């Protein structure tokens, strides 16, 4: 390039060295600013194309190469129409394609990009360098510079020894800039001179010499080899992509089936794994793998995959059925459910929380975190969002866990928490260091409600220990359960007696009295009262048969019979049956997930039973004694009945009488 002439065409001979360099830098900046580096700016709309085909003659081979095709560089750019690589102007297109974009392989349009997109590289490789002839130019000639020199088409060819002409498939001419570039170096070149990659070369008086020097440079040779290798492998790439898409679809079908298996096991609270999950194991391989085998009968991709796992000698690189993948599927499902709950909470805004702790089978203290909110449809939802283990359950530690869970779930509890409900433990409802107090200090709108179901459980526990009669009653029920259910012979005879007494009714089994399970006292008492005669027959049979050889068994059977046939048992049992008929529906109501204050006021259960629960009330139940008399003439044992104090105020909390209890529900 002439040093006295700038790229903009101005003569800079009279400028000093400083001003000359300043002018050159300014021209470069102006050129760079006019060139947008974004890929979508390199597309030209078809509106700029003439409505009629080009008047320049184009041979049939070029016309075949200039057929437009649709290609998408990314999800935002679609229906790109390729132009002919040797024609500067766009060919005519139908009016239906007026909104399509055209992309030319002119080197000036993409030479400034540092990293070419993958799809553009493939496009440039397919189109090759831009090597127009004189007939392809608007004026049928190449433009001349001030020295009256111009680009020559014979430079496209290189004369080898023996007068052999070899085409320079790397030389690319830009009609826009009237400069030549290296097609190979623009795509794959590294450490190449800017004249062949960025700025372009236009010093026509030394063009042949510079082209020969560039052809033998190390950077050009490396870029040309990469281009040749890519051109050779180009037909294989679509096949590889198609194979990759097929593998993705194949794996997606397998994972869908495994997700269905995981959802089924999780919804039904069934264990996933077995003791031996290897494919060589003939026995049970665990619920997850066994259910997967069943689904494989109806899914060909899953069946093919399981067969490949069974026949593989080496350990597979990716095993979708391993314990690690099972955990990943469970975590993915959990993440998806949490995301859905977060969206519902975001729409609902206001919510309440409930936390409780309990020991699991591994003897760890697990803390559950439950949220309650109203969905957009108006339905009340309770969701278990997190489980957190902690050996310390003080109020401060529970508050730290509460803050940690809210932070992990992005819950704005300070502004939108309106309620909190826990049991009556001191670390939860404490007035000074309890969890509800610590939360109220930062969120005064979080109203604390002592869980009524927990309070009812405490009432029942207090009730069964208010005197010696209920203690003996439920203690003997637990002894009766252990005595009969601890022997297969006794259980079989007990069930046979039930069939003889009631042919059409379904047999029942004795229940044990648990100190942690709510209303278990009610279930145990109901089982004894409904199968009273079979129990007496079983005890009598055991005393007559096994009791003759084992005196301890005979003595225990006799003691239980004496207690069950006494007035003390009958009166205590009928009293608590009457009481549990009141508390059982209330317990069910308090544990329903859609319970609210309006539902409680509309269903006053206690009002139906306003009879005072005193000792005199027991005397009115003597009429029911006859249903407990066995068919045999067995006299009731005469025992004294200890008085039972009035406990009616216990199941409300602090009411002194049953009249005030009824008023609270009016």
N, C-alpha and C positions, 0 to 999 in steps of 0.2 A: 504494500500500500504506500502511496506517495506520502512522505512525511510533511509536505507543504500543504496538503489538502486534508481537511477534517472529514469525518464520516458524514457530516451534515452537508458537505459540498462547499464550505467556506474556505477561502485561501488564507492560511495563517502564517504566510512567509514573513510578514512584517512584524509579527508579534514576538516579544522576547520569550525566553525559556519559561519563566513563571506564568505569564499570561497564556502561553500556548498550552501548558499542562492544565491550567485552570479551565480553559475552554474545552479541552478534550474530556475532562472529568464531568463538566456540566452536560455535554452532549450525551455521555454515557448514562448519567442519571436521568436525563430526559427520556432516553430510550427505554431504560428499565421501568420508569414510572408509567410509560404508555403500554407496557406489556403486563398483562394480568397473569399471575402465576396460578390462579385457580384453574382447574381442569375444564370446568364448564365454560370458561371464557374462550377456550380454544375451538369451540363449536360455532359454526356460522349457520344462521337460519336460511331456509330455502327461499325466503322472500327476496334475498339478494341475488338469487340465481335468475337468469333470464328465462322467460316463459317459453322460448323456442330453443330447439337444440342448437349446439354450437355450429357456426358456419365453417369451422376448420375441418378439413378432412381427417377422419380417423379410420385406420384400417380395421378389418373385422376382428383381428386378435385383440386390439386395444378395446374395441367395443364390447367384446365378450368379457374382458377383465373389468370393465367399468360397470357391470351389473350391480345395482344397489342391493345391499343386504342389511338386515336389521341385527343390531348387536346392543347389548347393555353393558356399560362399564360398571355400574353399580345400581343400587335400588332406586336412585334418584334420577338417573339418566337412561332413558329408554328410546328405542326406535331411532338409532343413529344410522344415517345413510352414508355409505362410503362414496367418495368421489374417485374419479379416475386418477391414477398416480402420475399420469403424464399431462393432464389437462388442468389448467389453473382455474378455469371457470366451471361452475356446476352444470351438470346436464339437467335437462328439463325433467320435472317430476309431475305426476298427476296432482290435481288440486286437492285430492284427499290426503296427500302427504305434505300439505303446506305447513303443518306444524312440526315436522320432523327436523332434525339437526344433521348437518353434514360436517364431516371431519376430513381434512386434507392431510397428506403426508409431507407437506412442505416443511422442511427442517426448521424454518424460522418460527413456526408455531409451537414447537415443543422443545427447542434446544435449550431454553432457559430453565427448564425443570431439572432439579437436582436428582430426584427419585421418580422415575416414571412408573405409573401404575402398571400392574401386571397385564391387564387387558389391553392397555395401549401398546405395551411391548409386543404382544402377540399381533396386534393390528399392524404395527410398523414392520414386523418380520414378514407378515403375509404380503403387504403392499410393496415392500422393498424400497430402495432409494428413488427419489424423484428425479427423473432424467428426461425432461421435456426436449423436443426437437424445435426447430425454428417454426414449423407449421403449427405447433401447439401454442405459440405466443400470440398475443393480440395483434401485433404489427408484423408477425412472421419474421422477426429478427430479434437477436439479443441486444439489450441496451449497451451503448458505448460510454466509456468514462471520458474524462477530460483529455486523456492521452489517446483518444480514439481507439481504444482497445476494448474487446468484449470477450465473453465466454465462447469457446469453440466446442461444437458437439463431438469432434474427433477426440476430445480428451476423455470421453467415456470409454475409449479403447486404449489398451496398452499393447505396443508392438513388442513381441518377444523374438528371440533369435529364431531364424528360419522364416521370418515374415509371418509369424502367427499372431493374430489379433485376439487378445483376451479382454473381455469386458471388465471394467472397474465397477464391480457391484457394490462398492462402498461409497462411490462418489455421488453426492446428492446436491442438486442445484435448487436454490430458492428463487422463485420468480419474484417474490415480494421484496427481497433485499438485494437481488442480483449478486449473490454470493454462493460459494460452494462450501459444503460441510462433509464430514465423514459420518456416514450413516451408521457404521459399526461402532465407532467411538462414542457417538451420542447415546447409544443404547447400553453398551457394555464397557465403555472405555473408562480407564482410571489413569490419573496422572497424565492426561493428554493436554496438549497446548490448546489454549482457549480459541485460537484462530480457527481450528477445525471442529470445535464443539459449541462454543458460546457465541463468539463474535462473528465467525464466518471469515472466509478468505476471498479477497477480490483483487489481489495484486496480479493482474493478468500477465504482466510482462515477465514474471518469473513463476508462472503457475506450474509449468511442466517440471521444473527443478524442485519446487516445493512438494509437489505430489509424489515424486519419486522418493524424496527424503522421508515423507510421512509414511509411505507404504512399507518401508523397511524398519520403521521405528518399533521398539519393543511393545509399547502400549497399543499400537495399531494391530500388530500381529496377534497379541493376546485377545483383543476385542473381536477380531475377525474369526479366530478359532472358536470363541464362545458363540458367535452368531451362527457359524456353520454347524456347531454341535446342537444348538437350539433348533435350527431349521430341520435337522435330521430327526430330532425327537419330537417335533411339533405334532405329527399325526398321532403319537402315542399319548399325549397329554389328554385329549378328549376321552380316550378309552379309560385312562386312569381315573379321570373325574367321574365318568359314568359308573365305573366299578366302586368308587368311593361312595357315591350316592346310593347304590344298591346295598352296600354294606350298612350304611346308616339306616336305611329303611328296614333292613333285616334285623339289626340290633334294636331298632325302635319297637318292632313288633314283639320281640322277646321281653324287653323291659316293661312294656304295657301289661303283658301277661303276669310278670313277676309282681308288678304293682297291685294288680287285682288280687293275687294270692296274699300279699301283705295286708291289704285292706280287709280281706275276709278274716284272716287270723286275728288282726287287731280288734275288729268290731266284735268278735265273739270271744275275746280274751283267751285265746288259745296260744300255747307256747309255740315258738318257731322251730327250735332246734331239738335234735335228738342226741343220744349219747355217741353214736357212730354215724357220721354223715358222709363217709367215703363211698364212692360208687362201687367199690368191691364188696361192700357190706350187703349181704343178702336180706337181712332183716329190715326192721323199721329204721329209716334214715331221718326221721324227724318230720313234723307236720308240714314244714315249708317245702321240702323236697318231694314228699309223697303227694302233696296237692299239686305241685308242679308237674309231676308225672301224669296225673289225671288230666290236667289241662293240655298236655302235649298231644293227647289223642285227638284234640279238636283244633290244634294249631300246628301247621306244618313247619313254620320257622322254629318254633320252640322244640318240636320233636327232633328236627335236624340238629339243633344245637345241643340238646341233651345226648343225642347219639354220638356226636363228635367228642363230647366230654368223656363218655364212657370208653370210647375207642382210642383216645389220645394216650400215647405212651409218656410223653413229657408233661410237665405241669403247664397248663395253659397260661398264656400271658395275661389274659383277662378272663376271669371266671365270674359270671353274673350271679351264680348261686352260692358263692362262698359266704362265710359268716361276715366278712368285711363288707361285701356288697349288700347283704341283708340289712346290716346296720345303716349303710348309706341310703338305702331305699326308705327305711323307717325315718331317718332324719329328714329326708326330702319331703316325705309325706307330712311330717311334723311342721316343717318350715312352711309348706303350702297352707296347712290348716291355720297356723299362726298368722300368716299374711291375710287370710280371709277374715279372721277374727279382728285383726287390726283395722281392716277396711270398715267392718261393721261398727267397731268402736269409734272410728273417725266420723262416721255418719251420725252415730248416736250421741257423741260428745260426753254426756253425763253417764256415770257408771258407779257401781258400788263393788266392794271387795269382801272376800271372806277367806280367812286363813285358818289352818288347823295343822296339827302335827301328830304323827303316829309312828310306831315301830313297824318296820317291814320284816320280811323273813330273814334278811341278812343282819338284823339287829341294828339298823341305822334309823335315825330319827329323820323321817321324811316330812317336809313342810309343803303343803299343797297351797296353791294360789289360784283362787277362783274369782272371776269377774261376773257381774250381773248387769245387764243393760237391756234396753228396749230397742229392737230393730226398727228399720224404716217402715216395715209392714205392721208395726204395733205389737209384735210378739215379744214376750219376755224370754231372754236367753241367759243361761248360766253356762259358762265355759271354763274348763280347767286349762289354765294357760301355762303353768310351770310347776315343777317339783324340784325342791332344793333340800339337800341333806345338810344337817347341822347338828353337832353334838350338844351345842349350847342353845337353850331356848328361853333365855331371859328376854325381857321386854325390849331392851336396847338392841340385842342381837336380832330379834325378830324385825325390828324397825330397819336395821341395816339390810336385812334380806329383802324386806319390802321395797326399799329404795333401789336395791340392785336389780330386782326383777322389773320394776317399773322403768328403769333406765334401759335395760336390755330390750324391752318391748316398746319403748318410746311412748309411754303413757304419761300424759300431762295430768298427774293426779292432784297437783296443787290447785289447779283451776277447775277441774271437772269431776273430782271425787265427791260424791254426795252422801255416801253411806258406807258403813263398815260393820260387819257382824262376826263375832267370835263366840267361843264358849266362855264359861265362867271362871277359867283359870286366872290366877292373879297376874301372870305375865301378860295376859291379853286385855283384861278389863281393869287393871290396876289404876287407881286414881292418880298416882304420882309417876310411876315408872312403867305403867302398862303400855302396850302397843297402841291402844286407842287414844291414850292421852298424848303420846308422842306424835301421832298423826294429826290430832286436833291442833297441836301447837302451830303447825305449818298450814293446815287446811281446816279452818274452823267449820266449814260447811259439811264435813264428813261426820254425819250423825252416827253415833254408836248404838247398835241394837244388840242386846244380849240374846243369843240364839234361843228361841223359845223351845225348840226341840231338845237342846241340851238341858234346859231348865226342867222340862218334863221328865227327862231321864234321871235327873237328880231327885225329883219328887218321888218317882217310883222307887229309887234306891232307899230313900228315907222311909218310904211307906212300908216296905217289906222288913224294915228293922225297927218299927215303932214299938213292938212288943215281942214276947216270946212265941206267941202263936204263929205269926208269919215266918219267924225264923225257923221254927220247927217244920212248918208247912213246906217251904221251899227247900229246906235242907233234906227232908225226907223224899221230896220229889227227885232231887239229884241222886240220892242214895238208891231210889227205885230204878232210875235210869241205868246206873252203873251195875245194879244187881241183875237186871233182866237182859240188858243189851251186852253184857260181858260174856254171855254164853250163847252158843248157836242153838243148843237144844231149847233153851228158854224162849229165845226169839221165835223159833219155829212153832213151839206150842202156843205162844202168845198170838201169833198170826192165825194159827188154826182155830183158836177160840173166837177170834174176831169173825172168821168166815161162818162159824156155826151160829153166832149171835145175830149177825146181819149179813144175809146172803147177797143182797143187792148193793150194799154200800162198799165203797173202796176202803181197804184196810189203812190204818194209820200206824205211825211209829212214835215211840216216846221221844220227847225232846228234852235236852238237858238245859239246866238253868245256868245261864252265862252272866257274868258280872259286867261285861262290856257290851254285849249285844242288847240293844234297846228292845223292850217288850218281850224278851225271851221268857220271863216269868209267865207272861200270858200264854205263850205257845205251849210251854210245859204243862201248865195247869189245864188248858183245853184238851190236850192229848189224854191226860189222866181221867178227866171227867167224862169224855166221850167213850172211852174204852175201860170203864170202871169194872164191869163184870168180867171181861177177859183177863184183866190184871189180877183180880181176886182168884179166879180159877187157876191162873198160872202160878201164883204164889202158893196156893193150896196143893197143887200138883207137885211143885218143887219140894215142898215140905214133906209130902208123903213118900216121894221117891228118893230124891238125893239127900234129903234131910236125915234119913235113917243111917246112912253111911258117913256123911259129913255133918257133924253137929253144928259147925259154924254156919253152914248154908241153911240148915233147918232153923236155927235160932234167928238168923237174919230175916228169913221168909216169915216166920211167926211174928216178929216185931213189926214188920211192915204191914202185915195183915191187921194186927192189933191197932195200929195207928190209922190205917185207911178206913176201918170200920168203927171208928170212934166219933162221938159227937163233935169233938174238938176239930177233927179234920173236916167234917162235913160243913160245919158252920163257917170255919175259916175259908174253905174252898169256895162256898157260895158267895161269901162276902167279897172275896177278891175277884171272883168271876163277874159280879155285878160292877165292881169298880173298874176292871179292865174293859168292860163293854163301853164304859165312858171314855177311858183314856186311849184305847186303840184307834178309834176313828180320829180323835184329836191328834194323835201322833202321826197318823198318815197324812192328815191335812197339813200339819206343820212342816212336813218334809217334801211337800209338792213344790215343784220349781216355779209354778205360776201363781204362788200365793202372794197376796197383797193385803193391805188393811181393809179394803172394801170386801174382799172375799171372807175375811175373818168375821166382819160385822154381819155379813149376810148369812152366815152358817153358825149360829150359836149352839154348839153341841152341848155345853154344860147345862143350858137351860132346861133340857129335857129330863135331867136327873137332879132335881133340887131337894131330894130327900136327904136329911142330915145323916151322915155316916157315923152313927154312934152305936153303942152296945145294944140299945133298945131296938135298933133296926134289925139286929141279928135274930132277935126273938121271933120276928115276923116271918123268918125264912124256914121255920120248922116244918112247914107244910111240904117242903121239897125234900124232906129226908127219905121218903118212901122210894124215890127213884134210885137211891144208892143202896137199898137193901138187896143183897143177893137173893137168888131164888131159893137157896138153901136156908134153913132156919138157923141163922147165925145171929145171936143177940148182940146188939151194940154195946160196946164197952162203955161203962159209965165213967166219964171223966169230967173234971171241972173245967170250965172255960174261963181263962183269965180275961179280965176286962181289957178292951181295946179303946184307947183314947181317941178323941175326935181329931182326925187329921185332914179335915176338909179344907183347911186353909193352906195346906202344903202345896196342892196342885195349882194354886194361883200365885202364891208367893208371899203375900203379907195380909190377905183378907181375914178378918176375925171370924166371919160367919158365912154360911151358905147364902144368906140373903144378899149380902154385899157382892158375893161372887156373881149371882145372877144379874145384879144391877150393872155390873161391868160389861155384860154382853148384850144389854138391852139397847 
